[in-house]
Structures are given as C-alpha cells and as structure tokens.
Amino acid sequence: MDSRVRALYQIDPRPEGPAQARRIIAERLSSRLPADVVDDIKLMVSELVTNGIVRGAVADDVPVAFELLAGGHVRCLVLDHGPGFAARTRHGAAGGG
C-alpha cells in the first residue's frame, strides 16, 4: 500500500449498518489491495459490525464505532457500547485444548 489510511466511522445501529461498513472498506481499500483480500476484509468487518449491532446496542440511536487503519497491514476495530463478556474460567486438565 502506498499511503496510510486512518479513519474512524460511526455505523448506524440498523440493519443497513453492515452494508455501510462494507461500502467503506470497498471505497478505502479497493485501489490498494487485491479484490479477494478486500472481499475477505469486507466479510470480517460485516460480521463484527453485525455482532456489535445485535449484541452491543444499548439504544437504537447509539452508533457502533469502526476504526480502519491501513498501511503496511490492515487493522479494523469495531467498538460497541454493550456490557461485554464475563471472563471464562477453564475447568479440566491443565495443558489441554
């Protein structure tokens, strides 16, 4: 990739939110990466945004934050305002899994 991208977006917590995120990825990365890589990133971000909307929405008007960082690599962060998850404790024999 020839230049760096760093952008923060607010995704509407509505059914069209994942499509909004996919459009952002396509617009920002299609000229920088092979099409199959962009498709993989769109799928990943779409799933994360969907999860943030379905499981993390605290109100219908609170957006899901989506940060895109691209340079020598691509990093996508999705942040919702949900309560999070309780830490899981592993039970059973040590060293397995």
C-alpha positions as CSV (number, residue, x, y, z in Angstrom):
1,M,0.0,0.0,0.0
2,D,1.4,3.3,-1.0
3,S,-0.1,5.6,1.7
4,R,-1.6,5.2,5.2
5,V,-5.3,5.3,6.0
6,R,-6.6,6.0,9.4
7,A,-10.2,6.8,9.8
8,L,-12.9,6.5,12.4
9,Y,-16.5,5.9,11.3
10,Q,-19.8,5.8,13.1
11,I,-22.0,3.0,11.8
12,D,-25.8,3.2,12.2
13,P,-27.1,0.5,14.6
14,R,-29.7,-0.5,12.0
15,P,-30.0,-3.4,9.6
16,E,-28.1,-1.4,6.9
17,G,-25.1,-0.8,9.2
18,P,-23.1,-3.8,8.0
19,A,-23.6,-2.8,4.3
20,Q,-22.4,0.7,5.3
21,A,-19.2,-0.8,6.7
22,R,-18.7,-2.9,3.6
23,R,-19.0,0.2,1.4
24,I,-16.4,2.0,3.5
25,I,-14.0,-0.9,3.1
26,A,-14.5,-1.1,-0.7
27,E,-14.1,2.7,-1.1
28,R,-11.0,2.9,1.0
29,L,-9.1,-0.3,0.1
30,S,-10.1,-1.4,-3.4
31,S,-7.4,0.6,-5.1
32,R,-4.8,-0.6,-2.6
33,L,-5.4,-4.4,-2.2
34,P,-6.3,-7.3,-4.4
35,A,-10.1,-7.9,-4.8
36,D,-10.1,-11.2,-2.9
37,V,-8.3,-9.6,0.1
38,V,-10.8,-6.7,0.1
39,D,-13.7,-9.2,0.0
40,D,-12.3,-11.1,3.0
41,I,-11.9,-7.8,4.9
42,K,-15.5,-6.8,4.0
43,L,-16.8,-10.1,5.3
44,M,-14.9,-9.8,8.5
45,V,-15.9,-6.3,9.2
46,S,-19.5,-7.0,8.3
47,E,-19.6,-9.8,10.8
48,L,-18.1,-7.7,13.5
49,V,-20.4,-4.8,12.9
50,T,-23.4,-7.1,12.8
51,N,-22.4,-8.5,16.2
52,G,-21.9,-5.0,17.6
53,I,-25.4,-4.0,16.4
54,V,-27.2,-7.2,17.6
55,R,-25.3,-7.8,20.9
56,G,-23.9,-4.4,21.8
57,A,-26.6,-1.9,21.0
58,V,-27.7,-0.1,24.2
59,A,-30.1,2.1,22.3
60,D,-31.3,2.5,18.7
61,D,-29.5,5.7,18.2
62,V,-26.1,4.9,19.6
63,P,-23.7,4.1,16.7
64,V,-21.1,1.3,16.5
65,A,-17.6,2.8,16.1
66,F,-15.5,1.4,13.3
67,E,-11.8,2.3,13.0
68,L,-9.8,1.5,9.9
69,L,-6.0,1.6,10.0
70,A,-4.2,0.6,6.8
71,G,-0.5,1.0,5.9
72,G,1.8,-2.0,5.7
73,H,-1.0,-4.0,7.2
74,V,-4.8,-3.6,7.7
75,R,-6.4,-3.3,11.1
76,C,-10.1,-2.9,11.7
77,L,-11.5,-2.2,15.2
78,V,-15.2,-2.4,15.9
79,L,-16.4,-1.0,19.3
80,D,-20.0,-1.2,20.6
81,H,-21.4,0.0,23.8
82,G,-22.6,-3.4,25.1
83,P,-21.8,-4.8,28.6
84,G,-19.1,-7.1,27.3
85,F,-18.5,-10.7,28.3
86,A,-17.7,-12.2,31.7
87,A,-14.3,-13.8,31.9
88,R,-14.5,-17.5,31.3
89,T,-12.8,-19.9,33.6
90,R,-11.3,-23.1,32.2
91,H,-12.1,-26.3,34.0
92,G,-10.4,-29.6,33.4
93,A,-6.9,-30.9,32.9
94,A,-4.1,-28.3,32.5
95,G,-2.4,-28.1,29.2
96,G,-5.2,-29.4,27.1
97,G,-7.2,-27.7,24.3
